[in-house]
Amino acid sequence: MANGLYGKVTPNANEVTKLTDAATPNGKIRAVVIGACNRTGNAARISIAYSTAAVVGDVQNVDWKAVNRPLEANAEYERTHQLLHAGEHVYVKSDIAGINFDVRGYEGNA
């Protein structure tokens, strides 16, 4: 997929979840915006990772770019101007259920 929505998910509480449907292809780079929406009346803490890990269990500590970032009740958050390189996925986590995540952007030659 060259442009548009690369994935969306509402993970369970405290569960690391792969957000992107497919990794960035070889020879390509993606410029993306990662969004989070707290649909609950409770404050949350969210975490975001970029990793070449194919499965959740292989995400390394160094891959986490935002860890336990506060997200107020009924609030939104966007992480803009992020670059994903060949083979990278986005992984997300929240300490509560009810947080929607999505990643959108465009793809070009590396």
SVG drawing of the C-alpha trace seen along z (x, -y; Angstrom):
<svg xmlns="http://www.w3.org/2000/svg" viewBox="-16 -16 34 30">
<polyline fill="none" stroke="black" stroke-width="0.4" points="0.0,0.0 1.5,-3.3 -0.7,-5.8 -3.4,-5.8 -4.3,-3.7 -1.7,-1.2 -3.5,0.2 -5.9,-0.4 -6.5,1.5 -8.1,1.2 -5.8,3.4 -6.7,5.0 -5.3,3.4 -1.5,4.0 -1.3,6.0 1.4,5.1 -0.3,5.2 1.0,4.9 -0.6,1.8 0.6,2.0 -1.0,4.6 2.2,5.1 5.9,4.0 7.4,1.3 8.6,2.9 12.3,3.2 13.5,0.1 10.7,-2.0 10.2,-4.4 7.0,-5.5 6.2,-8.9 3.4,-8.3 1.2,-9.9 0.3,-7.6 -3.0,-8.5 -4.5,-7.5 -8.0,-8.3 -9.0,-7.7 -12.7,-6.7 -13.0,-6.3 -13.6,-8.6 -10.3,-7.5 -6.8,-8.7 -4.5,-6.2 -0.8,-5.6 0.2,-4.7 3.4,-3.3 4.5,-3.2 7.4,-1.1 8.9,-0.9 10.4,2.5 11.5,5.0 10.1,7.8 7.7,10.0 5.9,10.9 5.1,9.1 7.4,11.2 10.4,10.1 10.0,6.3 13.1,5.1 13.3,2.4 15.3,0.2 12.4,0.2 10.1,-1.8 9.9,-5.5 7.1,-6.6 6.7,-4.8 3.8,-5.3 2.9,-8.6 -0.1,-10.2 -3.3,-10.4 -6.2,-12.2 -9.8,-10.9 -11.6,-11.5 -8.5,-13.0 -6.5,-12.4 -2.8,-12.2 -0.8,-12.3 2.8,-11.4 3.6,-13.1 6.5,-13.1 7.6,-9.6 9.6,-7.6 9.3,-3.8 12.2,-2.1 12.1,1.2 10.8,4.1 9.5,1.9 6.1,2.3 4.4,0.1 3.5,1.7 1.3,0.1 0.2,0.7 -2.1,-1.0 -2.6,-0.4 -6.4,-0.4 -8.9,0.9 -10.8,-1.5 -7.9,-3.3 -8.1,-3.4 -4.8,-3.6 -4.3,-4.1 -1.4,-4.8 -1.7,-6.7 0.8,-8.1 2.5,-7.8 5.2,-5.6 8.1,-6.5 11.4,-5.3 14.1,-5.1"/>
</svg>
